[in-house]
Amino acid sequence: MKERSPFNPNFGKVPQLFLDRERIISDYVDELTNAGTEIDTPYQTTMICGVRGSGKTSVLTGIIDQIEQHDDWVVVDLLNNQLIINNLIENLQMQPELKLKSFFSKVDKIKTRHFDFKLVAGNATQIGLLMEIFKQLKAHHKKVLIAIDEVSSTPQIRDLAMIYQQLIRQRFGVALVMTGLPENISELQHNKVLTFLLRSNQLELPFLHGKSIEQAFRTNFAQGGRRISDEIATRLTLMTRGYAYAFQLLGYLVWKSTAPGDEISADVVNQVVNEYQDTLARKAYALVYQQLTAGDKEFLRAMAMSESEDGQVKMAEIARQTGKPSNYWSTYRKRLIKQQIIKDEAYAYVAFKLPYFKDFVLEEQRIAKYDF
């Protein structure tokens, strides 16, 4: 039976090698579970953001798994859809401590699945029902963690956030953790009725440390009976540029291309480069690029077309390429940095942050002429 790879490039799962992320999860869980009945901690409302493939969903999954081990916590993992508030209610109704028949007897035509009924009321009754649920959970010393993956500023999310704020004002034990792309988190926080989210705890997932990546490559390939030199370990590390998905993907491809007793040579690395770039493009970069504005794409194309041996591109060169002054591009530069696609280098210079993203942009430009 072939030995299972310790590298896992599947999105959403908690990987075996969760570099630089386990501490984030443990810090969050410690803060939340030691915050008292009313959850007196800045972590009560937490937004986890990062570029696609940075490990947001995996971090959220890790948090949920650990919080669920605490008997005084109820975790509700919600999908970001139009029924999100109803789904919250239905999930909470499953708690054995709740006795809600008296509540429904007071409300005309309000019925729920657990009593062979169907909920047909609007927000006012939903809020009333949630208040009753949280009142009973509080009496049983239960707290609730609401978890939502990949939020955006939809009417349903905004309604839920306002209800959540009201639950906090009523001093119920409730916490909220959400993940999202930086631009979606920012849009939600700056909604005029949700400014309280600006004071939330924001965890921006950083890129992985090079030292952690190199050590993980060395240790796990060695444990799998594969020999790796210092030169190759360094080369593989540089090929990831600290991007979490790239680390898992490259490790997986190299592992799959070798067997116990093999040396991970330069030839092995060369053999996986094309598949590595192609998979990054198909499973990560295509969606990242699709969600950019036309101005963002023009900025990135100008960067990619600039002749630069060290990867650094001067803002003046982007201005020359586009025929637009450098100050015109300042907003785009800031946004792309926030989205973790590019990074600041020396004064007035930028560089691509994601591995092989320059090649991806050039290829997108090349095939655009075939978009009949």
Disulfide bonds with the S-S distance in Angstrom:
none
